[in-house]
Amino acid sequence: MQLLRTAQDMAMACRGAARPMGLVPTMGALHEGHLSLVRQARQDNDSLAATIFVNPTQFGEGEDLTEYPRPLEDDLAALDREGVDLVYVPPVSEVYPPGFNTWVDVPGLGDLLEGAHRPGHFRGVATVVAKLFNLIRPDRAYFGQKDGQQTVVIRRLARDLDIGVDVVVLPTVREADGLALSSRNAYLNDEERRAAPVVYRALCKAQRLWETGVTDARMLREETRRVLEAEPLVERIDYVSVADTETLDELDHIDGAAMVSVAVQIGRPRLIDNVVLGQ
């Protein structure tokens, strides 16, 4: 496994790599959700690149940029075990050199849901992903459904800019009790961790109702919210959404695929999750 720190070195290594090439972009603090992407990418491609970069431009004021976990040695060991060929671990100055002032934005998609509560978040995501796609030129790039809105934004980015990468989205990996794996779950104390699966239970309530024939999106939102509100440790519900899977527009009636997504505050972390109906 090669470890690369500069864009020039990474570009040269990628030009000599076997094709097709897969890419798994990460911010590190790897868990089984990340590794499931790595394993699928390893299976699908002749060469495999991963990135570890805690992207400062997608963090808002007061968020956990300085405290975000960075267990680099453990992450590199895990990627090595999974057969990754190239790992790009740039310093911030390599990605955003002095004078950097070009941004990629996906207005509309990036302004809803997470974007409404974290202004500028998806501009940071879209910019760094576009830079990685341009640098590495992967044939396929792998993301998890857990960050559902992010996958919609990145697919639109790749399509609108003719980047020529197949964006592969894999199912959310969960704990036995349904909690979606996330690096930020480490912030939960024991009591909060016991409460956190309410997020998935709420989503499952919406899914069960839909499976029994309920297509009224307002009712699904209300029932999802009711489950969340019954948990005393849910401090805040930022949104409960039933939206079109491509436009993220809120639906009145479900007659195709829909993404049910929520964001809640439990203790220190803000937990997001989603399920897709009719996929």
Secondary structure per residue as TSV (DSSP state, phi and psi in degrees):
chain	resnum	aa	ss	phi	psi
A	1	M	-	360.0	129.5
A	2	Q	E	-96.2	135.1
A	3	L	E	-105.6	121.4
A	4	L	E	-117.7	139.8
A	5	R	-	-114.2	-18.1
A	6	T	S	-118.3	153.6
A	7	A	H	-61.6	-38.4
A	8	Q	H	-63.0	-46.2
A	9	D	H	-65.7	-39.2
A	10	M	H	-66.9	-41.8
A	11	A	H	-62.0	-42.0
A	12	M	H	-64.8	-42.3
A	13	A	H	-64.5	-39.3
A	14	C	H	-69.2	-34.5
A	15	R	H	-63.9	-30.1
A	16	G	T	-92.6	0.9
A	17	A	S	-81.8	153.0
A	18	A	-	-67.3	151.1
A	19	R	S	-116.9	148.0
A	20	P	S	-73.4	153.1
A	21	M	E	-113.0	135.9
A	22	G	E	-102.6	155.3
A	23	L	E	-134.0	132.9
A	24	V	E	-120.8	100.2
A	25	P	E	-79.8	135.4
A	26	T	E	-141.7	166.6
A	27	M	-	-105.4	16.2
A	28	G	S	79.9	-162.1
A	29	A	-	51.2	52.8
A	30	L	-	-68.6	140.8
A	31	H	-	-131.5	-174.5
A	32	E	H	-62.5	-27.7
A	33	G	H	-62.4	-47.2
A	34	H	H	-60.4	-44.4
A	35	L	H	-68.5	-27.1
A	36	S	H	-65.1	-35.4
A	37	L	H	-66.9	-42.7
A	38	V	H	-61.5	-43.5
A	39	R	H	-65.9	-41.8
A	40	Q	H	-66.0	-41.2
A	41	A	H	-64.7	-38.0
A	42	R	H	-63.6	-38.6
A	43	Q	H	-69.9	-33.8
A	44	D	H	-86.1	-18.5
A	45	N	-	-129.4	159.0
A	46	D	S	-82.0	-23.9
A	47	S	E	-140.4	158.7
A	48	L	E	-141.9	128.4
A	49	A	E	-115.9	147.7
A	50	A	E	-132.6	155.7
A	51	T	E	-126.6	145.9
A	52	I	E	-126.5	110.1
A	53	F	-	-154.9	115.0
A	54	V	-	-80.8	102.1
A	55	N	-	-80.5	108.9
A	56	P	G	-66.9	-24.6
A	57	T	G	-77.6	-8.3
A	58	Q	G	-100.2	3.0
A	59	F	-	-97.8	136.3
A	60	G	-	-92.8	175.0
A	61	E	T	-61.1	131.2
A	62	G	T	84.3	-2.0
A	63	E	S	-84.0	-178.7
A	64	D	S	-95.8	38.5
A	65	L	T	-56.9	-50.5
A	66	T	T	-70.8	-24.6
A	67	E	T	-99.4	-4.7
A	68	Y	S	-58.8	132.7
A	69	P	-	-62.1	138.9
A	70	R	-	-135.7	65.1
A	71	P	-	-82.7	68.8
A	72	L	H	-59.9	-45.1
A	73	E	H	-61.1	-43.1
A	74	D	H	-63.5	-41.5
A	75	D	H	-62.6	-45.0
A	76	L	H	-64.0	-39.3
A	77	A	H	-63.3	-40.3
A	78	A	H	-65.7	-43.0
A	79	L	H	-66.4	-36.6
A	80	D	H	-62.9	-43.7
A	81	R	H	-62.3	-31.0
A	82	E	T	-87.4	1.4
A	83	G	T	84.4	24.3
A	84	V	-	-69.2	139.0
A	85	D	S	-87.9	-43.9
A	86	L	E	-130.6	133.5
A	87	V	E	-126.2	123.2
A	88	Y	E	-100.9	117.8
A	89	V	-	-128.6	78.1
A	90	P	-	-84.4	151.8
A	91	P	-	-72.1	161.8
A	92	V	H	-57.3	-38.5
A	93	S	H	-65.3	-20.7
A	94	E	H	-78.5	-34.7
A	95	V	H	-84.3	-38.7
A	96	Y	S	-124.9	78.1
A	97	P	-	-69.4	165.0
A	98	P	T	-53.1	133.5
A	99	G	T	89.9	-3.4
A	100	F	-	-59.0	129.3
A	101	N	-	-158.0	35.0
A	102	T	-	-118.2	125.9
A	103	W	-	-126.3	149.7
A	104	V	-	-109.9	127.2
A	105	D	-	-128.8	148.7
A	106	V	-	-124.2	78.0
A	107	P	T	-61.7	151.6
A	108	G	T	90.8	-77.8
A	109	L	G	-60.8	-39.4
A	110	G	G	-83.6	-5.1
A	111	D	G	-100.2	-9.4
A	112	L	S	-93.3	168.0
A	113	L	T	49.2	-111.3
A	114	E	H	-58.7	-39.0
A	115	G	H	-63.0	-33.2
A	116	A	H	-70.5	-31.6
A	117	H	H	-94.4	-17.2
A	118	R	S	-131.5	73.4
A	119	P	T	-54.9	133.2
A	120	G	T	87.1	-9.8
A	121	H	H	-58.1	-51.0
A	122	F	H	-76.6	-20.8
A	123	R	H	-63.3	-42.4
A	124	G	H	-64.7	-43.2
A	125	V	H	-62.5	-51.0
A	126	A	H	-62.7	-38.0
A	127	T	H	-66.5	-48.4
A	128	V	H	-69.3	-36.7
A	129	V	H	-66.8	-41.6
A	130	A	H	-60.6	-41.5
A	131	K	H	-63.8	-42.6
A	132	L	H	-66.3	-41.9
A	133	F	H	-61.0	-43.8
A	134	N	H	-67.2	-36.2
A	135	L	H	-73.8	-47.6
A	136	I	H	-90.2	-29.2
A	137	R	-	54.0	54.7
A	138	P	-	-73.1	157.2
A	139	D	S	-82.3	-33.9
A	140	R	E	-137.0	143.6
A	141	A	E	-128.8	140.2
A	142	Y	E	-116.1	131.2
A	143	F	E	-137.7	158.5
A	144	G	E	-97.5	145.4
A	145	Q	T	-65.6	-18.6
A	146	K	T	-52.9	-40.3
A	147	D	S	-94.1	69.6
A	148	G	H	-60.4	-45.9
A	149	Q	H	-63.8	-37.9
A	150	Q	H	-59.1	-40.5
A	151	T	H	-65.9	-36.1
A	152	V	H	-65.9	-43.6
A	153	V	H	-62.4	-44.6
A	154	I	H	-70.1	-38.0
A	155	R	H	-62.1	-42.4
A	156	R	H	-65.2	-41.6
A	157	L	H	-56.5	-50.2
A	158	A	H	-63.3	-38.5
A	159	R	H	-71.6	-47.8
A	160	D	H	-67.5	-31.8
A	161	L	T	-97.1	8.1
A	162	D	T	52.3	45.0
A	163	I	-	-74.9	-26.1
A	164	G	-	78.0	30.3
A	165	V	-	-115.1	139.2
A	166	D	E	-85.2	113.6
A	167	V	E	-86.9	112.2
A	168	V	E	-101.1	124.3
A	169	V	E	-112.4	123.8
A	170	L	E	-109.2	156.6
A	171	P	-	-61.0	152.3
A	172	T	-	-63.3	135.0
A	173	V	-	-95.4	134.0
A	174	R	B	-126.6	155.7
A	175	E	-	-69.1	169.8
A	176	A	T	-58.9	-30.1
A	177	D	T	-91.1	7.4
A	178	G	S	99.9	-13.5
A	179	L	-	-62.5	126.9
A	180	A	B	-67.0	134.5
A	181	L	-	-64.2	136.4
A	182	S	-	-156.4	143.2
A	183	S	G	-60.7	-29.0
A	184	R	G	-79.5	-8.4
A	185	N	G	-60.5	-22.7
A	186	A	G	-63.1	-17.9
A	187	Y	G	-77.3	-15.3
A	188	L	-	-73.9	134.7
A	189	N	-	-81.3	178.6
A	190	D	H	-60.4	-44.2
A	191	E	H	-66.1	-42.9
A	192	E	H	-65.4	-37.2
A	193	R	H	-63.6	-36.9
A	194	R	H	-67.7	-29.6
A	195	A	H	-82.6	-26.3
A	196	A	T	-59.0	-32.7
A	197	P	T	-61.5	-8.5
A	198	V	H	-58.2	-27.5
A	199	V	H	-61.0	-48.9
A	200	Y	H	-71.0	-36.2
A	201	R	H	-60.0	-39.0
A	202	A	H	-64.5	-42.9
A	203	L	H	-65.3	-39.2
A	204	C	H	-64.9	-33.2
A	205	K	H	-60.7	-45.2
A	206	A	H	-62.8	-41.6
A	207	Q	H	-64.7	-41.8
A	208	R	H	-63.7	-41.4
A	209	L	H	-62.1	-44.4
A	210	W	H	-61.5	-40.7
A	211	E	H	-65.8	-24.2
A	212	T	T	-89.9	4.1
A	213	G	T	108.5	3.1
A	214	V	-	-77.4	118.8
A	215	T	-	-118.3	5.0
A	216	D	B	-78.2	108.2
A	217	A	H	-64.6	-33.8
A	218	R	H	-60.9	-42.0
A	219	M	H	-64.9	-39.4
A	220	L	H	-64.0	-40.2
A	221	R	H	-62.9	-45.3
A	222	E	H	-63.5	-43.2
A	223	E	H	-69.7	-36.6
A	224	T	H	-63.6	-46.6
A	225	R	H	-63.2	-36.3
A	226	R	H	-62.1	-40.6
A	227	V	H	-64.0	-43.4
A	228	L	H	-64.5	-41.8
A	229	E	H	-67.9	-20.0
A	230	A	T	-76.5	-10.8
A	231	E	-	-95.9	114.7
A	232	P	T	-61.1	-26.6
A	233	L	T	-83.5	-4.2
A	234	V	E	-76.0	105.6
A	235	E	E	-79.2	-31.2
A	236	R	E	-157.0	138.8
A	237	I	E	-109.5	112.2
A	238	D	E	-77.3	-40.9
A	239	Y	E	-162.7	152.9
A	240	V	E	-128.3	118.8
A	241	S	E	-124.9	141.0
A	242	V	E	-126.9	104.0
A	243	A	E	-131.1	158.9
A	244	D	E	-60.8	138.4
A	245	T	T	-75.4	-12.2
A	246	E	T	-108.5	-39.6
A	247	T	T	-97.6	-18.9
A	248	L	-	64.5	15.0
A	249	D	-	-70.8	137.9
A	250	E	B	-66.0	139.9
A	251	L	-	-100.4	149.0
A	252	D	S	-93.4	-37.4
A	253	H	B	-139.1	136.6
A	254	I	-	-95.2	115.6
A	255	D	S	-127.6	13.3
A	256	G	S	-155.7	-145.4
A	257	A	-	-76.8	146.1
A	258	A	E	-146.0	146.5
A	259	M	E	-108.6	121.4
A	260	V	E	-95.8	120.0
A	261	S	E	-135.6	150.5
A	262	V	E	-139.4	157.5
A	263	A	E	-140.2	127.1
A	264	V	E	-137.5	157.2
A	265	Q	E	-103.6	122.7
A	266	I	E	-129.4	108.0
A	267	G	S	64.8	-136.7
A	268	R	S	-74.3	-43.6
A	269	P	S	-81.3	153.3
A	270	R	E	-102.3	119.0
A	271	L	E	-100.9	131.4
A	272	I	E	-121.6	149.4
A	273	D	E	-164.1	167.2
A	274	N	E	-161.0	160.3
A	275	V	E	-132.0	149.7
A	276	V	E	-108.8	126.0
A	277	L	E	-95.7	136.0
A	278	G	-	71.7	24.4
A	279	Q	-	-72.4	360.0
